[in-house]
Amino acid sequence: MPALRLGVNIDHVATIRNARGGGHPDPVRAAHLAAAAGADGITAHLREDRRHISDRDIERLANEIALPLNFEMAATEEMVAIALRHRPHAACIVPERREERTTEGGLDVVGAKERLRPMVARLCEAGIRVSMFIEADPRQLDAVREIGAPVVELHTGAYCDHGGAERDRELARIVAAAGHAQAIGLECHAGHGLSYDTVKPIAAIATVAELNIGHFLVGEAIFVGFEASIRHMRQLMDEARRGAAG
Ligand code: PXP
């Protein structure tokens, strides 16, 4: 079974910093700590309103960290230009609405194919590995493949938000979509809302190559420290993977 990577999203380190202005806590320092704790990559979302990560953060992350940077971005000309300037390892295209609290729901690739196709091409030509953050819907996966992005990230928010039978249904959709991704040649990632309680069934899906996790890890860091929260998440992911292999 392929290894499962952990991308640590550091947006909310910047949220805490921005609550008071100034430079503390520093997201770049958090990225170095995440590397020491076993993260395989760093994810940061430069939102249109700059509510957490700033342009300067992206510049510093691109220049100062050794781990691959996954740049989360809306499908806008401004963000494409920033991605092309810094050339992160990866760019994950996400939907963005100004009034939302977080990224609610996946990108409608089916409905925006013709607008997204040239953006994906420009990013890919620059050597950036492009992923698209979508719902676990085979039509969306097919559209991603059609416009030439090599990676999808499946939105796990609904799975995390629900309990009981509804959660089981959401998990079954994600499992099916991860299988479909492999069948059509897409690398499959997953994320949003994952915690110690919800990570294992997602980590156990053999065709998922990477999880991106942020809010829970930063919140848990208040109680146990950032390194410890990441190490524990990593351990749960590895246990789930071993269990699924066995
Ligand atoms: N993946 C994507 C594409 C996201 O937009 C986010 C949130 O920014 C995450 C993963 C991480 O979600 P969370 O912070 O809830 O762990």
py3Dmol code that shows the C-alpha trace and the ligand (Angstrom):
import py3Dmol

protein = """\
ATOM      1  CA  MET A   1       0.000   0.000   0.000  1.00  0.00           C
ATOM      2  CA  PRO A   2       1.485   3.432  -0.851  1.00  0.00           C
ATOM      3  CA  ALA A   3       2.628   5.609   2.044  1.00  0.00           C
ATOM      4  CA  LEU A   4       0.214   8.209   3.351  1.00  0.00           C
ATOM      5  CA  ARG A   5       1.588  11.748   3.502  1.00  0.00           C
ATOM      6  CA  LEU A   6       0.535  14.358   6.035  1.00  0.00           C
ATOM      7  CA  GLY A   7       0.293  17.955   4.868  1.00  0.00           C
ATOM      8  CA  VAL A   8       0.024  20.314   7.828  1.00  0.00           C
ATOM      9  CA  ASN A   9      -2.095  23.389   7.152  1.00  0.00           C
ATOM     10  CA  ILE A  10      -0.747  26.362   9.124  1.00  0.00           C
ATOM     11  CA  ASP A  11      -3.447  28.936   8.254  1.00  0.00           C
ATOM     12  CA  HIS A  12      -4.686  29.216  11.805  1.00  0.00           C
ATOM     13  CA  VAL A  13      -1.277  29.964  13.244  1.00  0.00           C
ATOM     14  CA  ALA A  14      -1.621  33.109  11.123  1.00  0.00           C
ATOM     15  CA  THR A  15      -5.204  33.593  12.381  1.00  0.00           C
ATOM     16  CA  ILE A  16      -3.895  33.824  15.953  1.00  0.00           C
ATOM     17  CA  ARG A  17      -1.051  36.120  14.926  1.00  0.00           C
ATOM     18  CA  ASN A  18      -3.432  38.418  13.072  1.00  0.00           C
ATOM     19  CA  ALA A  19      -5.736  38.697  16.093  1.00  0.00           C
ATOM     20  CA  ARG A  20      -3.154  41.087  17.548  1.00  0.00           C
ATOM     21  CA  GLY A  21      -1.114  42.161  14.519  1.00  0.00           C
ATOM     22  CA  GLY A  22       2.643  41.846  14.866  1.00  0.00           C
ATOM     23  CA  GLY A  23       4.598  38.688  14.132  1.00  0.00           C
ATOM     24  CA  HIS A  24       3.727  36.161  16.835  1.00  0.00           C
ATOM     25  CA  PRO A  25       3.045  33.282  16.442  1.00  0.00           C
ATOM     26  CA  ASP A  26       5.034  32.967  13.223  1.00  0.00           C
ATOM     27  CA  PRO A  27       3.617  30.487  10.636  1.00  0.00           C
ATOM     28  CA  VAL A  28       7.108  29.854   9.253  1.00  0.00           C
ATOM     29  CA  ARG A  29       8.313  28.770  12.685  1.00  0.00           C
ATOM     30  CA  ALA A  30       5.240  26.509  12.846  1.00  0.00           C
ATOM     31  CA  ALA A  31       6.227  25.027   9.473  1.00  0.00           C
ATOM     32  CA  HIS A  32       9.708  24.188  10.806  1.00  0.00           C
ATOM     33  CA  LEU A  33       8.146  22.553  13.879  1.00  0.00           C
ATOM     34  CA  ALA A  34       5.756  20.576  11.675  1.00  0.00           C
ATOM     35  CA  ALA A  35       8.727  19.265   9.703  1.00  0.00           C
ATOM     36  CA  ALA A  36      10.435  18.175  12.916  1.00  0.00           C
ATOM     37  CA  ALA A  37       7.215  16.413  13.995  1.00  0.00           C
ATOM     38  CA  GLY A  38       6.987  14.311  10.833  1.00  0.00           C
ATOM     39  CA  ALA A  39       4.879  16.349   8.424  1.00  0.00           C
ATOM     40  CA  ASP A  40       5.531  15.605   4.752  1.00  0.00           C
ATOM     41  CA  GLY A  41       4.395  18.971   3.477  1.00  0.00           C
ATOM     42  CA  ILE A  42       3.089  22.386   4.484  1.00  0.00           C
ATOM     43  CA  THR A  43      -0.215  23.762   3.238  1.00  0.00           C
ATOM     44  CA  ALA A  44      -1.223  27.423   3.327  1.00  0.00           C
ATOM     45  CA  HIS A  45      -4.266  29.176   1.863  1.00  0.00           C
ATOM     46  CA  LEU A  46      -3.791  32.753   0.723  1.00  0.00           C
ATOM     47  CA  ARG A  47      -7.372  33.942   0.827  1.00  0.00           C
ATOM     48  CA  GLU A  48      -8.589  36.840  -1.241  1.00  0.00           C
ATOM     49  CA  ASP A  49      -9.292  38.830   1.964  1.00  0.00           C
ATOM     50  CA  ARG A  50      -5.907  37.830   3.542  1.00  0.00           C
ATOM     51  CA  ARG A  51      -7.686  36.982   6.770  1.00  0.00           C
ATOM     52  CA  HIS A  52      -4.913  34.616   7.893  1.00  0.00           C
ATOM     53  CA  ILE A  53      -1.962  33.840   5.597  1.00  0.00           C
ATOM     54  CA  SER A  54      -0.390  36.960   4.051  1.00  0.00           C
ATOM     55  CA  ASP A  55       1.499  37.489   0.801  1.00  0.00           C
ATOM     56  CA  ARG A  56       4.691  37.829   2.838  1.00  0.00           C
ATOM     57  CA  ASP A  57       3.996  34.467   4.551  1.00  0.00           C
ATOM     58  CA  ILE A  58       3.762  32.765   1.157  1.00  0.00           C
ATOM     59  CA  GLU A  59       6.998  34.401   0.034  1.00  0.00           C
ATOM     60  CA  ARG A  60       8.783  33.270   3.200  1.00  0.00           C
ATOM     61  CA  LEU A  61       7.318  29.752   3.075  1.00  0.00           C
ATOM     62  CA  ALA A  62       8.390  29.395  -0.553  1.00  0.00           C
ATOM     63  CA  ASN A  63      11.941  30.508   0.271  1.00  0.00           C
ATOM     64  CA  GLU A  64      12.619  29.303   3.795  1.00  0.00           C
ATOM     65  CA  ILE A  65      11.140  25.859   4.324  1.00  0.00           C
ATOM     66  CA  ALA A  66      12.562  22.561   3.136  1.00  0.00           C
ATOM     67  CA  LEU A  67       9.236  20.684   2.934  1.00  0.00           C
ATOM     68  CA  PRO A  68       7.114  20.868  -0.224  1.00  0.00           C
ATOM     69  CA  LEU A  69       4.663  23.788  -0.107  1.00  0.00           C
ATOM     70  CA  ASN A  70       1.057  23.217  -1.119  1.00  0.00           C
ATOM     71  CA  PHE A  71      -0.405  26.617  -2.023  1.00  0.00           C
ATOM     72  CA  GLU A  72      -4.179  26.715  -1.649  1.00  0.00           C
ATOM     73  CA  MET A  73      -5.699  29.262  -3.968  1.00  0.00           C
ATOM     74  CA  ALA A  74      -8.936  30.437  -5.498  1.00  0.00           C
ATOM     75  CA  ALA A  75      -9.201  30.219  -9.280  1.00  0.00           C
ATOM     76  CA  THR A  76      -8.423  33.881  -9.926  1.00  0.00           C
ATOM     77  CA  GLU A  77      -5.872  35.652 -12.106  1.00  0.00           C
ATOM     78  CA  GLU A  78      -4.354  37.273  -9.017  1.00  0.00           C
ATOM     79  CA  MET A  79      -3.701  33.904  -7.361  1.00  0.00           C
ATOM     80  CA  VAL A  80      -2.389  32.296 -10.546  1.00  0.00           C
ATOM     81  CA  ALA A  81       0.122  35.159 -10.857  1.00  0.00           C
ATOM     82  CA  ILE A  82       1.237  34.660  -7.234  1.00  0.00           C
ATOM     83  CA  ALA A  83       1.608  30.903  -7.776  1.00  0.00           C
ATOM     84  CA  LEU A  84       3.649  31.461 -10.928  1.00  0.00           C
ATOM     85  CA  ARG A  85       5.877  33.940  -9.065  1.00  0.00           C
ATOM     86  CA  HIS A  86       6.687  31.569  -6.182  1.00  0.00           C
ATOM     87  CA  ARG A  87       6.361  28.212  -7.949  1.00  0.00           C
ATOM     88  CA  PRO A  88       5.295  26.119  -4.962  1.00  0.00           C
ATOM     89  CA  HIS A  89       5.552  22.340  -5.234  1.00  0.00           C
ATOM     90  CA  ALA A  90       1.761  22.101  -5.478  1.00  0.00           C
ATOM     91  CA  ALA A  91      -1.282  24.317  -5.897  1.00  0.00           C
ATOM     92  CA  CYS A  92      -4.691  23.213  -4.684  1.00  0.00           C
ATOM     93  CA  ILE A  93      -7.521  25.126  -6.323  1.00  0.00           C
ATOM     94  CA  VAL A  94     -10.373  25.720  -3.892  1.00  0.00           C
ATOM     95  CA  PRO A  95     -13.714  27.518  -4.123  1.00  0.00           C
ATOM     96  CA  GLU A  96     -13.807  30.765  -2.192  1.00  0.00           C
ATOM     97  CA  ARG A  97     -16.642  32.967  -1.126  1.00  0.00           C
ATOM     98  CA  ARG A  98     -15.905  36.080   0.851  1.00  0.00           C
ATOM     99  CA  GLU A  99     -18.576  35.540   3.497  1.00  0.00           C
ATOM    100  CA  GLU A 100     -17.818  31.903   4.323  1.00  0.00           C
ATOM    101  CA  ARG A 101     -16.038  30.927   7.533  1.00  0.00           C
ATOM    102  CA  THR A 102     -13.975  28.227   5.871  1.00  0.00           C
ATOM    103  CA  THR A 103     -13.928  26.412   2.529  1.00  0.00           C
ATOM    104  CA  GLU A 104     -17.513  25.186   2.430  1.00  0.00           C
ATOM    105  CA  GLY A 105     -18.065  22.546  -0.219  1.00  0.00           C
ATOM    106  CA  GLY A 106     -15.914  21.596  -3.168  1.00  0.00           C
ATOM    107  CA  LEU A 107     -15.128  23.320  -6.417  1.00  0.00           C
ATOM    108  CA  ASP A 108     -17.675  22.915  -9.228  1.00  0.00           C
ATOM    109  CA  VAL A 109     -15.243  21.732 -11.890  1.00  0.00           C
ATOM    110  CA  VAL A 110     -18.070  20.404 -14.088  1.00  0.00           C
ATOM    111  CA  GLY A 111     -19.634  23.863 -14.283  1.00  0.00           C
ATOM    112  CA  ALA A 112     -16.384  25.804 -14.700  1.00  0.00           C
ATOM    113  CA  LYS A 113     -14.351  23.512 -16.954  1.00  0.00           C
ATOM    114  CA  GLU A 114     -13.642  26.025 -19.672  1.00  0.00           C
ATOM    115  CA  ARG A 115     -12.593  28.745 -17.218  1.00  0.00           C
ATOM    116  CA  LEU A 116     -10.388  26.368 -15.199  1.00  0.00           C
ATOM    117  CA  ARG A 117      -8.698  24.515 -18.074  1.00  0.00           C
ATOM    118  CA  PRO A 118      -6.282  27.310 -19.121  1.00  0.00           C
ATOM    119  CA  MET A 119      -5.387  28.096 -15.502  1.00  0.00           C
ATOM    120  CA  VAL A 120      -4.558  24.461 -14.850  1.00  0.00           C
ATOM    121  CA  ALA A 121      -2.450  24.375 -18.013  1.00  0.00           C
ATOM    122  CA  ARG A 122      -0.426  27.461 -16.999  1.00  0.00           C
ATOM    123  CA  LEU A 123       0.237  26.099 -13.517  1.00  0.00           C
ATOM    124  CA  CYS A 124       1.184  22.650 -14.843  1.00  0.00           C
ATOM    125  CA  GLU A 125       3.505  24.177 -17.454  1.00  0.00           C
ATOM    126  CA  ALA A 126       5.310  25.968 -14.612  1.00  0.00           C
ATOM    127  CA  GLY A 127       5.981  22.584 -12.989  1.00  0.00           C
ATOM    128  CA  ILE A 128       3.394  23.042 -10.227  1.00  0.00           C
ATOM    129  CA  ARG A 129       1.433  19.922  -9.276  1.00  0.00           C
ATOM    130  CA  VAL A 130      -2.185  21.012  -9.515  1.00  0.00           C
ATOM    131  CA  SER A 131      -4.935  19.557  -7.402  1.00  0.00           C
ATOM    132  CA  MET A 132      -8.608  20.459  -7.223  1.00  0.00           C
ATOM    133  CA  PHE A 133     -10.627  20.427  -4.030  1.00  0.00           C
ATOM    134  CA  ILE A 134     -13.921  18.706  -4.861  1.00  0.00           C
ATOM    135  CA  GLU A 135     -16.819  16.807  -3.384  1.00  0.00           C
ATOM    136  CA  ALA A 136     -16.635  13.013  -3.604  1.00  0.00           C
ATOM    137  CA  ASP A 137     -18.646  12.985  -6.828  1.00  0.00           C
ATOM    138  CA  PRO A 138     -17.517  10.908  -9.830  1.00  0.00           C
ATOM    139  CA  ARG A 139     -18.708  13.603 -12.280  1.00  0.00           C
ATOM    140  CA  GLN A 140     -16.397  16.124 -10.646  1.00  0.00           C
ATOM    141  CA  LEU A 141     -13.512  13.641 -10.761  1.00  0.00           C
ATOM    142  CA  ASP A 142     -14.089  13.001 -14.459  1.00  0.00           C
ATOM    143  CA  ALA A 143     -14.115  16.765 -15.115  1.00  0.00           C
ATOM    144  CA  VAL A 144     -10.794  17.187 -13.255  1.00  0.00           C
ATOM    145  CA  ARG A 145      -9.247  14.513 -15.418  1.00  0.00           C
ATOM    146  CA  GLU A 146     -10.690  16.070 -18.551  1.00  0.00           C
ATOM    147  CA  ILE A 147      -9.093  19.463 -17.864  1.00  0.00           C
ATOM    148  CA  GLY A 148      -5.708  17.925 -17.128  1.00  0.00           C
ATOM    149  CA  ALA A 149      -5.096  18.321 -13.382  1.00  0.00           C
ATOM    150  CA  PRO A 150      -3.209  15.303 -12.000  1.00  0.00           C
ATOM    151  CA  VAL A 151      -4.547  15.390  -8.419  1.00  0.00           C
ATOM    152  CA  VAL A 152      -7.865  15.713  -6.577  1.00  0.00           C
ATOM    153  CA  GLU A 153      -8.444  16.494  -2.936  1.00  0.00           C
ATOM    154  CA  LEU A 154     -11.726  15.105  -1.619  1.00  0.00           C
ATOM    155  CA  HIS A 155     -13.659  17.311   0.819  1.00  0.00           C
ATOM    156  CA  THR A 156     -14.117  15.438   4.108  1.00  0.00           C
ATOM    157  CA  GLY A 157     -16.109  18.232   5.802  1.00  0.00           C
ATOM    158  CA  ALA A 158     -19.548  16.598   5.551  1.00  0.00           C
ATOM    159  CA  TYR A 159     -18.139  13.268   6.743  1.00  0.00           C
ATOM    160  CA  CYS A 160     -16.629  15.003   9.798  1.00  0.00           C
ATOM    161  CA  ASP A 161     -19.682  17.138  10.549  1.00  0.00           C
ATOM    162  CA  HIS A 162     -22.178  14.292  10.629  1.00  0.00           C
ATOM    163  CA  GLY A 163     -22.511  11.313  12.922  1.00  0.00           C
ATOM    164  CA  GLY A 164     -24.124   7.894  12.715  1.00  0.00           C
ATOM    165  CA  ALA A 165     -25.608   6.627   9.470  1.00  0.00           C
ATOM    166  CA  GLU A 166     -25.031   9.952   7.693  1.00  0.00           C
ATOM    167  CA  ARG A 167     -21.304   9.797   8.451  1.00  0.00           C
ATOM    168  CA  ASP A 168     -21.210   6.204   7.178  1.00  0.00           C
ATOM    169  CA  ARG A 169     -22.869   7.315   3.951  1.00  0.00           C
ATOM    170  CA  GLU A 170     -20.366  10.151   3.512  1.00  0.00           C
ATOM    171  CA  LEU A 171     -17.481   7.768   4.160  1.00  0.00           C
ATOM    172  CA  ALA A 172     -18.836   5.336   1.558  1.00  0.00           C
ATOM    173  CA  ARG A 173     -18.971   8.198  -0.993  1.00  0.00           C
ATOM    174  CA  ILE A 174     -15.357   9.119  -0.222  1.00  0.00           C
ATOM    175  CA  VAL A 175     -14.197   5.492  -0.485  1.00  0.00           C
ATOM    176  CA  ALA A 176     -15.959   5.126  -3.844  1.00  0.00           C
ATOM    177  CA  ALA A 177     -14.547   8.420  -5.136  1.00  0.00           C
ATOM    178  CA  ALA A 178     -11.016   7.486  -4.055  1.00  0.00           C
ATOM    179  CA  GLY A 179     -11.404   4.231  -5.998  1.00  0.00           C
ATOM    180  CA  HIS A 180     -12.695   6.114  -9.020  1.00  0.00           C
ATOM    181  CA  ALA A 181      -9.750   8.536  -8.829  1.00  0.00           C
ATOM    182  CA  GLN A 182      -7.335   5.636  -9.058  1.00  0.00           C
ATOM    183  CA  ALA A 183      -9.287   4.035 -11.899  1.00  0.00           C
ATOM    184  CA  ILE A 184      -9.033   7.194 -14.020  1.00  0.00           C
ATOM    185  CA  GLY A 185      -5.409   7.907 -13.121  1.00  0.00           C
ATOM    186  CA  LEU A 186      -5.747  10.749 -10.604  1.00  0.00           C
ATOM    187  CA  GLU A 187      -3.738  10.984  -7.387  1.00  0.00           C
ATOM    188  CA  CYS A 188      -6.173  11.303  -4.516  1.00  0.00           C
ATOM    189  CA  HIS A 189      -5.827  13.495  -1.416  1.00  0.00           C
ATOM    190  CA  ALA A 190      -8.395  14.262   1.279  1.00  0.00           C
ATOM    191  CA  GLY A 191      -8.984  16.839   3.959  1.00  0.00           C
ATOM    192  CA  HIS A 192     -11.096  19.358   5.841  1.00  0.00           C
ATOM    193  CA  GLY A 193     -12.289  19.068   9.405  1.00  0.00           C
ATOM    194  CA  LEU A 194     -10.256  15.950  10.235  1.00  0.00           C
ATOM    195  CA  SER A 195      -9.504  15.290  13.910  1.00  0.00           C
ATOM    196  CA  TYR A 196      -8.211  12.427  16.045  1.00  0.00           C
ATOM    197  CA  ASP A 197     -11.777  11.063  16.070  1.00  0.00           C
ATOM    198  CA  THR A 198     -12.366  11.132  12.325  1.00  0.00           C
ATOM    199  CA  VAL A 199      -8.974  10.558  10.706  1.00  0.00           C
ATOM    200  CA  LYS A 200      -8.640   6.787  10.856  1.00  0.00           C
ATOM    201  CA  PRO A 201     -11.337   5.647   8.394  1.00  0.00           C
ATOM    202  CA  ILE A 202     -10.011   8.166   5.846  1.00  0.00           C
ATOM    203  CA  ALA A 203      -6.376   7.177   6.450  1.00  0.00           C
ATOM    204  CA  ALA A 204      -7.332   3.542   5.914  1.00  0.00           C
ATOM    205  CA  ILE A 205      -8.426   4.181   2.305  1.00  0.00           C
ATOM    206  CA  ALA A 206      -5.585   2.601   0.343  1.00  0.00           C
ATOM    207  CA  THR A 207      -5.855   4.893  -2.672  1.00  0.00           C
ATOM    208  CA  VAL A 208      -5.585   8.119  -0.644  1.00  0.00           C
ATOM    209  CA  ALA A 209      -1.998   9.395  -0.852  1.00  0.00           C
ATOM    210  CA  GLU A 210      -2.162  12.551   1.296  1.00  0.00           C
ATOM    211  CA  LEU A 211      -4.230  14.146   4.045  1.00  0.00           C
ATOM    212  CA  ASN A 212      -4.229  17.899   4.647  1.00  0.00           C
ATOM    213  CA  ILE A 213      -5.076  18.830   8.213  1.00  0.00           C
ATOM    214  CA  GLY A 214      -4.934  22.189   9.961  1.00  0.00           C
ATOM    215  CA  HIS A 215      -7.567  23.603  12.297  1.00  0.00           C
ATOM    216  CA  PHE A 216      -7.692  20.650  14.672  1.00  0.00           C
ATOM    217  CA  LEU A 217      -3.893  20.415  14.940  1.00  0.00           C
ATOM    218  CA  VAL A 218      -3.506  24.106  15.748  1.00  0.00           C
ATOM    219  CA  GLY A 219      -6.369  23.938  18.272  1.00  0.00           C
ATOM    220  CA  GLU A 220      -4.956  20.847  19.948  1.00  0.00           C
ATOM    221  CA  ALA A 221      -1.550  22.525  20.099  1.00  0.00           C
ATOM    222  CA  ILE A 222      -2.988  24.822  22.793  1.00  0.00           C
ATOM    223  CA  PHE A 223      -3.238  21.803  25.078  1.00  0.00           C
ATOM    224  CA  VAL A 224      -0.341  19.553  24.069  1.00  0.00           C
ATOM    225  CA  GLY A 225       1.936  21.653  21.832  1.00  0.00           C
ATOM    226  CA  PHE A 226       2.121  21.717  18.037  1.00  0.00           C
ATOM    227  CA  GLU A 227       4.723  18.983  17.650  1.00  0.00           C
ATOM    228  CA  ALA A 228       2.829  16.618  19.952  1.00  0.00           C
ATOM    229  CA  SER A 229      -0.488  17.209  18.176  1.00  0.00           C
ATOM    230  CA  ILE A 230       1.125  16.456  14.799  1.00  0.00           C
ATOM    231  CA  ARG A 231       2.973  13.394  16.116  1.00  0.00           C
ATOM    232  CA  HIS A 232      -0.229  11.944  17.519  1.00  0.00           C
ATOM    233  CA  MET A 233      -2.114  12.553  14.270  1.00  0.00           C
ATOM    234  CA  ARG A 234       0.738  10.922  12.334  1.00  0.00           C
ATOM    235  CA  GLN A 235       0.580   7.926  14.669  1.00  0.00           C
ATOM    236  CA  LEU A 236      -3.189   7.503  14.151  1.00  0.00           C
ATOM    237  CA  MET A 237      -2.727   7.735  10.383  1.00  0.00           C
ATOM    238  CA  ASP A 238       0.028   5.115  10.438  1.00  0.00           C
ATOM    239  CA  GLU A 239      -2.015   2.793  12.685  1.00  0.00           C
ATOM    240  CA  ALA A 240      -5.017   3.047  10.350  1.00  0.00           C
ATOM    241  CA  ARG A 241      -2.828   2.350   7.338  1.00  0.00           C
ATOM    242  CA  ARG A 242      -1.182  -0.663   8.983  1.00  0.00           C
ATOM    243  CA  GLY A 243      -4.591  -1.978  10.067  1.00  0.00           C
ATOM    244  CA  ALA A 244      -5.945  -1.645   6.548  1.00  0.00           C
ATOM    245  CA  ALA A 245      -2.883  -3.414   5.092  1.00  0.00           C
ATOM    246  CA  GLY A 246      -3.116  -6.249   7.602  1.00  0.00           C
TER     247      GLY A 246
END
"""
ligand_1 = """\
16
PXP
N -7.806 20.927 2.466
C -8.321 22.045 1.911
C -8.403 22.116 0.435
C -8.721 23.132 2.711
O -9.238 24.243 2.137
C -8.563 23.049 4.100
C -8.944 24.202 4.969
O -8.246 25.329 4.612
C -8.005 21.880 4.632
C -7.665 20.826 3.792
C -7.763 21.720 6.090
O -8.946 21.756 6.805
P -8.895 21.860 8.378
O -8.235 23.149 8.713
O -10.337 21.806 8.767
O -8.113 20.671 8.881
"""
view = py3Dmol.view(width=600, height=400)
view.addModel(protein, "pdb")
view.setStyle({"model": 0}, {"cartoon": {"style": "trace"}})
view.addModel(ligand_1, "xyz")
view.setStyle({"model": 1}, {"stick": {}})
view.zoomTo()
view.show()
